Amino acid sequence: MKLLAFAASSSTKSINKQLATYAASLVDGADVEILDINQYEMPIYSQDREEELGHPELAQKFFAKIGEADAIIISFAEHNGSYTAAYKNLFDWTSRIDMKVFQNKPMVLLATSPGPGGAATVLAAAEGSAPYFAADVKATLSIPSFFDNFDMETQALRNPELEDKLRSALAQL
Ligand SMILES: Cc1cc2nc3c(=O)[nH]c(=O)nc-3n(C[C@H](O)[C@H](O)[C@H](O)COP(=O)(O)O)c2cc1C
């Protein structure tokens, strides 16, 4: 199984990238690629820029990456209750190639934040809109209070209940 995993965050220290990477490591036998959305940075989307630039090569490459995957894990960072600007921009450009951005791929959607809310608001937004973008969401999981529940040294969850929930979610892929 070709498994594509990434954080919907452009932070180099992204806790969601750490979570997505850990989650991907739990999928037995998967050929894992951890994508960094910084590699797909484009000008802020506007219709004017689309008229000027068409479908930028980076958006086409991102769309192709999704197309090549058998399954996808995304972990969403939450900024002011919503997507990070970096992810939303990439998503908007890619949706102009084809609204079916996720190409019916089986997906597990995760989210985490340092606070008790665990980025659950952005996760709910991503799950709620998934059918419009051809995302076959198999499971979702929010990890609250990241630094209490994730061991930074071993780069693994240390809360057994959350670990069980994560493994159950991934088993759906
Ligand atoms: C502009 C901004 C807005 C934020 N808004 C939220 C929020 O609405 N909910 C939340 O749980 N955390 C919020 N945070 C804290 C983030 O969850 C935290 O920075 C986290 O590390 C982001 O994930 P990342 O490390 O994967 O980028 C915000 C952080 C920033 C910089």
The ligand as an SDF file (V2000), in Angstrom:
LIG
                    3D

 31 33  0  0  0  0  0  0  0  0999 V2000
   -2.5820   32.0620   14.4220 C   0  0  0  0  0  0  0  0  0  0  0  0
   -2.8100   30.8900   15.3400 C   0  0  0  0  0  0  0  0  0  0  0  0
   -4.0910   30.5260   15.6590 C   0  0  0  0  0  0  0  0  0  0  0  0
   -4.3180   29.4110   16.4800 C   0  0  0  0  0  0  0  0  0  0  0  0
   -5.6110   29.0170   16.7080 N   0  0  0  0  0  0  0  0  0  0  0  0
   -5.8310   27.8720   17.3830 C   0  0  0  0  0  0  0  0  0  0  0  0
   -7.1580   27.3610   17.5100 C   0  0  0  0  0  0  0  0  0  0  0  0
   -8.1180   27.9270   17.0200 O   0  0  0  0  0  0  0  0  0  0  0  0
   -7.3250   26.1930   18.1750 N   0  0  0  0  0  0  0  0  0  0  0  0
   -6.2690   25.4990   18.7150 C   0  0  0  0  0  0  0  0  0  0  0  0
   -6.4880   24.4420   19.2930 O   0  0  0  0  0  0  0  0  0  0  0  0
   -5.0070   25.9540   18.5930 N   0  0  0  0  0  0  0  0  0  0  0  0
   -4.7690   27.1160   17.9470 C   0  0  0  0  0  0  0  0  0  0  0  0
   -3.4860   27.5720   17.7990 N   0  0  0  0  0  0  0  0  0  0  0  0
   -2.3800   26.8060   18.3750 C   0  0  0  0  0  0  0  0  0  0  0  0
   -1.9770   25.7000   17.4440 C   0  0  0  0  0  0  0  0  0  0  0  0
   -2.7950   24.5720   17.7140 O   0  0  0  0  0  0  0  0  0  0  0  0
   -0.5040   25.3440   17.6320 C   0  0  0  0  0  0  0  0  0  0  0  0
    0.2840   26.4180   17.1810 O   0  0  0  0  0  0  0  0  0  0  0  0
   -0.1070   24.0460   16.9490 C   0  0  0  0  0  0  0  0  0  0  0  0
    1.2690   23.8140   17.2010 O   0  0  0  0  0  0  0  0  0  0  0  0
   -0.3920   24.1190   15.4520 C   0  0  0  0  0  0  0  0  0  0  0  0
   -0.1210   22.8700   14.8640 O   0  0  0  0  0  0  0  0  0  0  0  0
    1.2370   22.5940   14.0570 P   0  0  0  0  0  0  0  0  0  0  0  0
    2.3500   22.6290   15.1060 O   0  0  0  0  0  0  0  0  0  0  0  0
    1.0300   21.2610   13.4630 O   0  0  0  0  0  0  0  0  0  0  0  0
    1.4090   23.7100   13.0650 O   0  0  0  0  0  0  0  0  0  0  0  0
   -3.2390   28.6970   17.0050 C   0  0  0  0  0  0  0  0  0  0  0  0
   -1.9210   29.0870   16.6760 C   0  0  0  0  0  0  0  0  0  0  0  0
   -1.7100   30.1610   15.8570 C   0  0  0  0  0  0  0  0  0  0  0  0
   -0.2950   30.5520   15.5030 C   0  0  0  0  0  0  0  0  0  0  0  0
  1  2  1  0
  2  3  1  0
  2 30  2  0
  3  4  2  0
  4  5  1  0
  4 28  1  0
  5  6  2  0
  6  7  1  0
  6 13  1  0
  7  8  2  0
  7  9  1  0
  9 10  1  0
 10 11  2  0
 10 12  1  0
 12 13  2  0
 13 14  1  0
 14 15  1  0
 14 28  1  0
 15 16  1  0
 16 17  1  0
 16 18  1  0
 18 19  1  0
 18 20  1  0
 20 21  1  0
 20 22  1  0
 22 23  1  0
 23 24  1  0
 24 25  2  0
 24 26  1  0
 24 27  1  0
 28 29  2  0
 29 30  1  0
 30 31  1  0
M  END
$$$$
